[in-house]
Amino acid sequence: MHIATDELYFVIDEKNKSIELTDKGIDTLTGSTDDPTFFVLPDVGTEIAELEKENLSQEEKQQRKDDILSNFSIKSERVHTVHQLLKAYTLFEKDVDYIIDNNEVKIVDEQTGRVMEGRRWSDGLHQAVEAKENVKVEGATQTFATITLQNYFRMYNKLSGMTGTAETEAGEFWNIYKLDVVVIPTNKPVARIDMNDRIYRTKREKYNAVIDEIVRLVGEGRPVLVGTTSVEISELLSRMLNLRHIPHQVLNAKLHQHEAEVIAEAGRKGVVTIATNMAGRGTDIKLTPEVKEAGGLAIIGTERHESRRVDRQLRGRAGRQGDPGSSVFYVSLEDDLMRMFGSERIASVMDRMGFQEGEMIEHSMISNSIERAQKKVEENNFGIRKRLIEYDDVMNQQRNVIYAKRRHALNGERIGVDITNMIYDSAESIVADARDAMDYEMLQYETMQVFAIEVPFDEETFRSTREEKLADQLAEAAIDSFKRRMDKLTTVVNPVVQKVYEEKGAMYENILIPITDGKKVYNIAVNLKKAAETDSKEVIREFEKRMLLYVIDDEWKEHLRQLDDLKQSVQNASYEQKDPLLIYKLESFGIFKRMLDSLNRRAIAILLRGQIPQQQPQNVQQAAAQQRSDYSRYRTQKDAVQSAAQQSGMAQAAGRDTREMQRPEPIRVEKKPRPNDPCPCGSGKKYKQCHGKGL
């Protein structure tokens, strides 16, 4: 094998849709750089083990470790990008896996043949395909939430469904959902004739035979539905029929808007319809009396699909409700299914029997062997889906924990309890870390970072008292500080809220309150009436709710990315005869624990620093001048608070007129000056010659 692969730059695995660079490929890519390991991933474990043996200080070791991990991350991303580019160029074909529509790459569903609007491949693959097709490369997407279809369906207490092709997947329905498949007899006996597959050596011979068969059937006055597996093949057959001057309709992912019109005509005498796998599924193609007399609708499959279900769906377009009809599949030894799954035996039979060009084999034994190949592919695909759900089951437990936290924050019914629990959890974590290192200074630093308070006990107490008691003392001090800060916030906000409610209550439904943690200002959208009636306690409640949602969403998004990276990296464990799933379970639990700790600390750090932003008098005056320069922002529009809320991650419905606040208290609507009025900035110039210039 090495004689064949030594000259290759990379090896393609079509079955698993993967790419592997060879040594020659790596050398070629590295040739333009000075670093011979530019595209070689380092062995992090070995390098860190070697580092531990060196006589270095703790700070130097940590710095070197960070450098090693950073280098691995950069190279991993580099190799991954090259692999995705190679996959895009070699494994993903235009008009088969995707189409170009309005200068955009759109994915074609291989099962239905329909365009999957809004869907993008992940891990940079979509960007690689966009680069290949020379269209605009869109930014990479970040997953905010994910769930497998299996776990999504499992959320329902009752499950049922109906399809004409469930029988082939009965085992999977039972394994995944514990659902039985019951076969219901047809309303009328099936009169359709299902013929054996017709096998040719090459695709060229096969397509010529398909065209000849179409011409024959049209001559008999029968309508023909030709099923294809891709847009490319449907357009090829269309060109071949045009050469024979055969009128026909094409229905594929590019023209799916006309599906209903095309299918409505597909049962008329002599009508030829070329369609990808969607082919009017779930609809009856109505036949005219003369068509029924001629033998009904003829189905021609130009290729066997990997799944028997898709083939059966195509056959099922004919013979509905007892109508006459026929179906036949044309197969060549160059088809993907035959090429990858056992065409050698059939090829040898054709050689021994001395078949000439254009001759075919038609036998039940061949059809059965193709079905066995399909069954093998289906079992392989089921194994992949089963493995996927095993991985998702691990994430599903974590998902339930996070979504429960998020629901509590969203409903706001037990926010106080949740925040108290988060403070206690953070206190336990901080004390445990400090006690492990027996480092009082570390405790002081972390306490200030998270709780913004001094440690409520001295170093001697820290060393002599039990961890649980220390954590309780720290948590109680943090809770007291939180209550005092929220009371102070209420005291500052309430007079402004009451004044706005009295003067403008009939005009505004919602207002924006700016609250800062010292690093970032968060605009909190609050119902003005509720805020006024609760003495601004509603402001505190909304602040707590928004901050918890913001931190939960941000941490979960990052956690999903880490789990995705972990799933890729643990696959190498199979080389060591270890189960990747087991390692994934252990590692993901550790990542989840760290994520929860980070979530608690971040949320508490923001909440315990919440205050109304203060400005120096000169800054207030300067800000006022700058704000008055653009009066368009002060127009009281219905969606102003909604827009501001969305920008700060707080989507909330706004009622009547409201607007974004830029200053510590609600901004008053000011009359917009006329062009010849004095400019409000105090310069003495006319408004049109000063801040109104160019408006």
LODOLO-627115 format. One line per 8 residues: for each residue x, y, z of C-alpha. Coordinates in steps of 0.25 Angstrom, whole numbers, padded with zeros to 4 digits, always signed. Example, Ala and Ser with C-alpha at 12.3 -4.5 7.8 and 13.67 -1.06 7.14 Angstrom:
+0049/-0018/+0031  +0055/-0004/+0029
//
This chain:
+0000/+0000/+0000  +0011/+0010/+0003  +0016/+0009/-0012  +0002/+0015/-0016  +0001/+0025/-0004  +0016/+0030/-0004  +0013/+0039/-0016  +0000/+0044/-0011
-0002/+0058/-0004  -0014/+0053/+0004  -0024/+0041/+0005  -0039/+0042/+0004  -0048/+0033/+0011  -0061/+0034/+0004  -0069/+0025/+0013  -0066/+0034/+0025
-0064/+0047/+0018  -0051/+0049/+0024  -0037/+0054/+0019  -0023/+0050/+0024  -0011/+0057/+0019  +0001/+0049/+0015  +0016/+0052/+0019  +0018/+0057/+0005
+0006/+0066/+0006  +0011/+0071/+0020  +0025/+0074/+0014  +0019/+0081/+0002  +0011/+0090/+0011  +0022/+0093/+0020  +0032/+0096/+0009  +0029/+0111/+0009
+0032/+0112/+0024  +0044/+0112/+0032  +0038/+0103/+0043  +0038/+0088/+0039  +0027/+0085/+0049  +0018/+0096/+0044  +0007/+0086/+0040  +0010/+0075/+0051
+0002/+0074/+0064  +0012/+0074/+0076  +0010/+0063/+0087  +0005/+0072/+0098  +0006/+0061/+0109  +0021/+0057/+0105  +0025/+0072/+0105  +0019/+0075/+0118
+0025/+0063/+0125  +0039/+0067/+0119  +0036/+0081/+0125  +0033/+0076/+0139  +0047/+0069/+0139  +0054/+0083/+0137  +0059/+0091/+0149  +0050/+0103/+0147
+0042/+0113/+0156  +0027/+0111/+0157  +0024/+0124/+0149  +0034/+0119/+0138  +0028/+0106/+0137  +0014/+0112/+0136  +0018/+0121/+0126  +0024/+0110/+0117
+0012/+0101/+0119  +0003/+0113/+0114  +0013/+0114/+0102  +0012/+0099/+0099  -0004/+0099/+0100  -0004/+0112/+0092  +0005/+0106/+0081  -0004/+0093/+0081
-0017/+0101/+0079  -0011/+0110/+0068  -0006/+0097/+0060  -0018/+0089/+0063  -0027/+0101/+0056  -0017/+0102/+0045  -0017/+0087/+0042  -0033/+0087/+0043
-0034/+0098/+0033  -0026/+0091/+0023  -0034/+0078/+0025  -0047/+0086/+0023  -0042/+0092/+0010  -0038/+0079/+0005  -0051/+0073/+0008  -0059/+0084/+0002
-0051/+0083/-0011  -0051/+0067/-0012  -0063/+0062/-0005  -0074/+0073/-0007  -0079/+0074/-0021  -0087/+0086/-0026  -0102/+0082/-0030  -0100/+0069/-0022
-0097/+0073/-0008  -0100/+0088/-0010  -0105/+0099/-0020  -0101/+0113/-0023  -0113/+0122/-0021  -0113/+0137/-0021  -0098/+0136/-0019  -0100/+0128/-0007
-0096/+0113/-0004  -0109/+0106/+0000  -0108/+0092/+0005  -0117/+0081/-0002  -0123/+0070/+0007  -0118/+0057/+0002  -0131/+0050/+0007  -0141/+0060/+0001
-0134/+0067/-0010  -0139/+0080/-0004  -0131/+0093/-0001  -0129/+0094/+0014  -0131/+0109/+0016  -0123/+0116/+0027  -0115/+0103/+0030  -0099/+0104/+0029
-0089/+0093/+0031  -0081/+0095/+0044  -0066/+0095/+0047  -0062/+0104/+0036  -0067/+0095/+0025  -0077/+0104/+0020  -0067/+0115/+0019  -0057/+0106/+0012
-0068/+0103/+0001  -0071/+0118/+0000  -0056/+0120/-0003  -0056/+0109/-0013  -0068/+0115/-0021  -0062/+0129/-0020  -0075/+0135/-0013  -0075/+0144/-0001
-0069/+0136/+0011  -0079/+0138/+0023  -0074/+0139/+0037  -0073/+0126/+0045  -0086/+0123/+0053  -0086/+0120/+0068  -0095/+0110/+0074  -0104/+0115/+0085
-0113/+0103/+0087  -0112/+0089/+0082  -0120/+0076/+0083  -0121/+0063/+0075  -0134/+0060/+0068  -0135/+0047/+0077  -0134/+0054/+0090  -0144/+0065/+0085
-0154/+0055/+0082  -0152/+0048/+0095  -0156/+0060/+0102  -0171/+0057/+0098  -0179/+0047/+0107  -0186/+0041/+0095  -0180/+0038/+0081  -0186/+0033/+0069
-0185/+0035/+0054  -0188/+0030/+0040  -0180/+0027/+0028  -0180/+0018/+0016  -0165/+0013/+0019  -0164/+0011/+0034  -0163/-0004/+0033  -0148/-0004/+0028
-0145/+0004/+0041  -0153/-0004/+0051  -0141/-0008/+0059  -0136/+0007/+0061  -0150/+0011/+0065  -0150/+0001/+0076  -0136/+0003/+0080  -0137/+0018/+0081
-0151/+0021/+0085  -0157/+0007/+0089  -0167/+0009/+0078  -0173/-0003/+0070  -0176/-0002/+0056  -0189/-0007/+0051  -0191/-0010/+0036  -0205/-0006/+0032
-0210/-0013/+0019  -0213/-0004/+0007  -0227/+0001/+0004  -0227/-0006/-0010  -0218/-0017/-0015  -0205/-0012/-0021  -0205/-0014/-0036  -0191/-0007/-0039
-0181/-0016/-0045  -0167/-0015/-0038  -0157/-0020/-0048  -0142/-0025/-0045  -0131/-0015/-0046  -0124/-0013/-0059  -0109/-0013/-0058  -0099/-0007/-0067
-0084/-0006/-0067  -0083/+0010/-0069  -0091/+0022/-0065  -0091/+0026/-0080  -0098/+0012/-0084  -0108/+0014/-0073  -0112/+0028/-0076  -0114/+0024/-0091
-0122/+0012/-0087  -0131/+0021/-0078  -0133/+0031/-0090  -0137/+0019/-0099  -0147/+0014/-0089  -0153/+0028/-0087  -0155/+0029/-0102  -0162/+0015/-0102
-0171/+0018/-0091  -0175/+0032/-0097  -0178/+0025/-0110  -0188/+0016/-0102  -0195/+0028/-0096  -0190/+0026/-0082  -0186/+0037/-0073  -0172/+0035/-0068
-0166/+0040/-0054  -0150/+0039/-0054  -0144/+0039/-0040  -0130/+0045/-0039  -0121/+0046/-0027  -0115/+0060/-0030  -0118/+0073/-0037  -0106/+0070/-0046
-0112/+0057/-0052  -0126/+0063/-0053  -0120/+0074/-0062  -0111/+0064/-0070  -0123/+0055/-0073  -0131/+0068/-0077  -0120/+0072/-0087  -0120/+0057/-0093
-0136/+0058/-0095  -0134/+0071/-0102  -0125/+0065/-0112  -0136/+0055/-0114  -0147/+0066/-0115  -0155/+0060/-0103  -0163/+0070/-0096  -0161/+0069/-0081
-0162/+0076/-0067  -0150/+0077/-0057  -0152/+0077/-0043  -0140/+0079/-0034  -0135/+0087/-0022  -0133/+0099/-0031  -0147/+0099/-0036  -0155/+0094/-0024
-0164/+0106/-0024  -0172/+0099/-0036  -0173/+0086/-0029  -0189/+0086/-0028  -0191/+0091/-0042  -0181/+0080/-0048  -0187/+0069/-0040  -0201/+0073/-0044
-0197/+0070/-0058  -0189/+0058/-0056  -0200/+0047/-0058  -0204/+0052/-0072  -0202/+0044/-0085  -0187/+0045/-0090  -0183/+0055/-0079  -0168/+0053/-0075
-0164/+0058/-0061  -0150/+0058/-0056  -0149/+0060/-0041  -0139/+0058/-0030  -0143/+0050/-0018  -0154/+0060/-0013  -0163/+0056/-0025  -0176/+0060/-0020
-0175/+0051/-0007  -0188/+0050/+0000  -0197/+0054/-0011  -0205/+0045/-0021  -0201/+0047/-0036  -0215/+0046/-0042  -0216/+0038/-0055  -0225/+0040/-0066
-0234/+0028/-0071  -0226/+0027/-0084  -0213/+0026/-0076  -0219/+0015/-0067  -0222/+0007/-0080  -0208/+0009/-0085  -0202/+0003/-0072  -0201/+0015/-0063
-0190/+0023/-0057  -0176/+0018/-0060  -0165/+0020/-0050  -0150/+0020/-0054  -0139/+0021/-0044  -0126/+0025/-0049  -0118/+0020/-0037  -0120/+0013/-0024
-0119/+0021/-0012  -0111/+0018/+0000  -0125/+0016/+0008  -0135/+0006/+0004  -0146/+0016/+0009  -0143/+0026/-0001  -0144/+0016/-0013  -0157/+0011/-0007
-0162/+0025/-0006  -0159/+0027/-0021  -0166/+0013/-0025  -0178/+0018/-0017  -0181/+0030/-0026  -0188/+0019/-0035  -0198/+0009/-0032  -0206/+0018/-0022
-0220/+0014/-0018  -0219/+0002/-0027  -0215/+0009/-0040  -0207/+0001/-0050  -0192/+0005/-0051  -0178/+0000/-0052  -0164/+0003/-0046  -0150/-0001/-0050
-0136/+0004/-0045  -0124/+0006/-0055  -0111/+0003/-0048  -0096/+0004/-0053  -0084/-0002/-0047  -0079/+0013/-0046  -0090/+0017/-0037  -0085/+0021/-0023
-0093/+0010/-0016  -0087/-0001/-0025  -0073/+0005/-0025  -0072/+0005/-0010  -0080/-0007/-0006  -0077/-0019/-0014  -0078/-0017/-0029  -0066/-0026/-0031
-0073/-0039/-0031  -0084/-0034/-0041  -0072/-0028/-0050  -0065/-0042/-0050  -0078/-0048/-0054  -0080/-0039/-0066  -0065/-0041/-0070  -0067/-0056/-0070
-0080/-0056/-0078  -0074/-0047/-0088  -0084/-0035/-0088  -0082/-0025/-0099  -0084/-0010/-0098  -0099/-0006/-0096  -0103/-0020/-0090  -0109/-0022/-0077
-0111/-0032/-0066  -0125/-0033/-0060  -0127/-0043/-0049  -0133/-0044/-0035  -0120/-0049/-0030  -0114/-0036/-0034  -0125/-0027/-0028  -0124/-0035/-0015
-0109/-0033/-0014  -0111/-0018/-0016  -0122/-0018/-0005  -0112/-0025/+0004  -0102/-0014/+0001  -0112/-0004/+0005  -0115/-0011/+0018  -0101/-0011/+0021
-0100/+0004/+0019  -0113/+0006/+0027  -0107/-0002/+0039  -0094/+0007/+0038  -0102/+0020/+0038  -0111/+0015/+0050  -0098/+0012/+0057  -0093/+0026/+0055
-0107/+0031/+0060  -0107/+0022/+0072  -0093/+0027/+0075  -0097/+0041/+0073  -0108/+0040/+0083  -0099/+0033/+0093  -0091/+0046/+0093  -0103/+0055/+0093
-0108/+0047/+0105  -0096/+0052/+0113  -0099/+0066/+0109  -0114/+0064/+0111  -0112/+0063/+0126  -0104/+0076/+0126  -0114/+0083/+0117  -0125/+0079/+0127
-0117/+0086/+0139  -0114/+0099/+0131  -0128/+0100/+0125  -0134/+0098/+0139  -0126/+0110/+0144  -0130/+0118/+0131  -0145/+0115/+0133  -0144/+0120/+0148
-0137/+0133/+0143  -0147/+0135/+0132  -0159/+0133/+0141  -0153/+0141/+0152  -0160/+0133/+0163  -0148/+0128/+0171  -0137/+0137/+0167  -0134/+0141/+0181
-0132/+0126/+0185  -0123/+0124/+0173  -0114/+0135/+0176  -0113/+0131/+0190  -0109/+0117/+0186  -0099/+0123/+0175  -0092/+0131/+0186  -0091/+0119/+0195
-0086/+0110/+0184  -0076/+0121/+0180  -0071/+0123/+0195  -0069/+0108/+0196  -0061/+0108/+0183  -0052/+0119/+0187  -0049/+0114/+0201  -0047/+0100/+0196
-0037/+0105/+0186  -0030/+0114/+0196  -0029/+0103/+0207  -0023/+0093/+0197  -0012/+0103/+0194  -0012/+0108/+0209  -0011/+0122/+0203  -0018/+0133/+0210
-0014/+0143/+0200  -0020/+0135/+0189  -0033/+0135/+0197  -0033/+0150/+0199  -0031/+0152/+0184  -0042/+0143/+0180  -0051/+0149/+0190  -0049/+0163/+0185
-0050/+0158/+0171  -0063/+0151/+0172  -0070/+0157/+0184  -0064/+0171/+0185  -0062/+0170/+0200  -0051/+0168/+0210  -0049/+0154/+0216  -0058/+0154/+0229
-0047/+0146/+0237  -0032/+0146/+0239  -0021/+0137/+0234  -0021/+0130/+0248  -0035/+0126/+0247  -0034/+0122/+0232  -0023/+0112/+0236  -0030/+0107/+0249
-0045/+0106/+0245  -0052/+0096/+0237  -0055/+0099/+0222  -0070/+0098/+0224  -0070/+0108/+0235  -0061/+0118/+0227  -0070/+0116/+0215  -0082/+0120/+0223
-0076/+0132/+0229  -0071/+0137/+0215  -0085/+0134/+0208  -0092/+0142/+0220  -0083/+0154/+0218  -0085/+0154/+0203  -0100/+0153/+0205  -0100/+0164/+0214
-0092/+0172/+0204  -0102/+0169/+0193  -0114/+0173/+0201  -0107/+0186/+0205  -0103/+0189/+0190  -0117/+0186/+0185  -0124/+0195/+0196  -0114/+0206/+0192
-0118/+0204/+0177  -0132/+0205/+0180  -0131/+0218/+0188  -0123/+0224/+0176  -0133/+0220/+0165  -0146/+0221/+0172  -0147/+0237/+0173  -0144/+0237/+0158
-0154/+0226/+0155  -0165/+0233/+0163  -0163/+0246/+0156  -0163/+0240/+0142  -0176/+0232/+0146  -0183/+0245/+0151  -0179/+0254/+0140  -0178/+0244/+0128
-0186/+0232/+0133  -0196/+0233/+0122  -0186/+0235/+0111  -0176/+0223/+0114  -0179/+0209/+0117  -0164/+0204/+0119  -0151/+0211/+0122  -0137/+0208/+0122
-0129/+0208/+0135  -0113/+0208/+0133  -0106/+0199/+0143  -0091/+0197/+0143  -0082/+0187/+0150  -0070/+0196/+0148  -0066/+0190/+0135  -0079/+0190/+0126
-0092/+0197/+0126  -0104/+0189/+0125  -0117/+0196/+0120  -0129/+0189/+0128  -0142/+0190/+0122  -0153/+0192/+0133  -0168/+0194/+0133  -0170/+0208/+0138
-0183/+0206/+0145  -0178/+0193/+0152  -0165/+0200/+0156  -0173/+0212/+0162  -0183/+0203/+0170  -0172/+0194/+0176  -0163/+0206/+0180  -0153/+0201/+0169
-0152/+0187/+0175  -0156/+0183/+0160  -0143/+0190/+0155  -0135/+0181/+0165  -0142/+0168/+0160  -0140/+0171/+0145  -0126/+0174/+0148  -0124/+0161/+0155
-0132/+0153/+0144  -0125/+0160/+0132  -0111/+0158/+0138  -0113/+0143/+0141  -0119/+0141/+0127  -0107/+0148/+0121  -0097/+0140/+0128  -0104/+0126/+0127
-0105/+0128/+0112  -0091/+0133/+0110  -0085/+0121/+0118  -0093/+0111/+0112  -0090/+0116/+0098  -0075/+0114/+0101  -0077/+0101/+0108  -0084/+0095/+0095
-0071/+0099/+0087  -0062/+0092/+0098  -0070/+0080/+0097  -0070/+0080/+0082  -0055/+0081/+0082  -0054/+0070/+0093  -0063/+0061/+0084  -0053/+0062/+0073
-0040/+0060/+0081  -0045/+0048/+0089  -0046/+0040/+0076  -0031/+0037/+0076  -0033/+0029/+0089  -0038/+0017/+0080  -0023/+0016/+0075  -0020/+0013/+0090
-0031/+0002/+0091  -0039/+0011/+0100  -0054/+0015/+0098  -0055/+0030/+0094  -0069/+0031/+0099  -0064/+0027/+0113  -0053/+0037/+0113  -0063/+0048/+0108
-0072/+0045/+0119  -0061/+0047/+0130  -0055/+0059/+0123  -0068/+0066/+0120  -0072/+0065/+0135  -0060/+0072/+0139  -0062/+0083/+0128  -0077/+0084/+0133
-0073/+0086/+0148  -0063/+0097/+0144  -0073/+0104/+0135  -0083/+0104/+0147  -0073/+0110/+0156  -0069/+0120/+0146  -0084/+0123/+0143  -0086/+0125/+0158
-0074/+0134/+0160  -0077/+0143/+0148  -0092/+0145/+0151  -0089/+0148/+0166  -0077/+0158/+0162  -0087/+0166/+0153  -0098/+0166/+0163  -0089/+0170/+0175
-0084/+0182/+0168  -0097/+0187/+0162  -0098/+0202/+0163  -0104/+0214/+0155  -0092/+0220/+0147  -0087/+0233/+0153  -0081/+0244/+0145  -0072/+0256/+0149
-0079/+0270/+0147  -0070/+0274/+0135  -0072/+0260/+0128  -0087/+0262/+0130  -0087/+0276/+0124  -0078/+0271/+0112  -0087/+0258/+0110  -0100/+0267/+0110
-0094/+0276/+0099  -0090/+0263/+0091  -0104/+0257/+0093  -0111/+0270/+0089  -0103/+0270/+0076  -0112/+0258/+0070  -0126/+0260/+0073  -0131/+0249/+0065
-0128/+0239/+0076  -0138/+0246/+0085  -0150/+0243/+0076  -0159/+0235/+0085  -0162/+0222/+0077  -0169/+0210/+0080  -0158/+0200/+0077  -0146/+0209/+0083
-0146/+0201/+0096  -0147/+0188/+0089  -0135/+0191/+0080  -0126/+0195/+0092  -0131/+0183/+0100  -0127/+0174/+0089  -0113/+0181/+0087  -0110/+0178/+0102
-0115/+0163/+0101  -0129/+0167/+0107  -0140/+0165/+0097  -0153/+0170/+0103  -0166/+0175/+0098  -0168/+0189/+0099  -0182/+0196/+0100  -0184/+0210/+0097
-0174/+0221/+0094  -0160/+0219/+0100  -0145/+0221/+0096  -0131/+0218/+0100  -0125/+0225/+0112  -0111/+0230/+0111  -0110/+0237/+0124  -0112/+0233/+0139
-0126/+0237/+0139  -0137/+0236/+0128  -0135/+0246/+0117  -0145/+0257/+0115  -0150/+0259/+0101  -0146/+0273/+0096  -0151/+0281/+0085  -0143/+0280/+0072
-0137/+0294/+0069  -0140/+0300/+0055  -0128/+0303/+0046  -0128/+0318/+0049  -0129/+0316/+0064  -0117/+0318/+0073  -0109/+0305/+0075  -0112/+0298/+0088
-0097/+0295/+0091  -0095/+0310/+0094  -0086/+0314/+0083  -0094/+0326/+0079  -0095/+0321/+0065  -0108/+0317/+0057  -0112/+0302/+0059  -0110/+0300/+0043
-0096/+0305/+0044  -0092/+0297/+0056  -0097/+0284/+0061  -0108/+0284/+0051  -0098/+0285/+0039  -0101/+0274/+0029  -0114/+0270/+0035
//
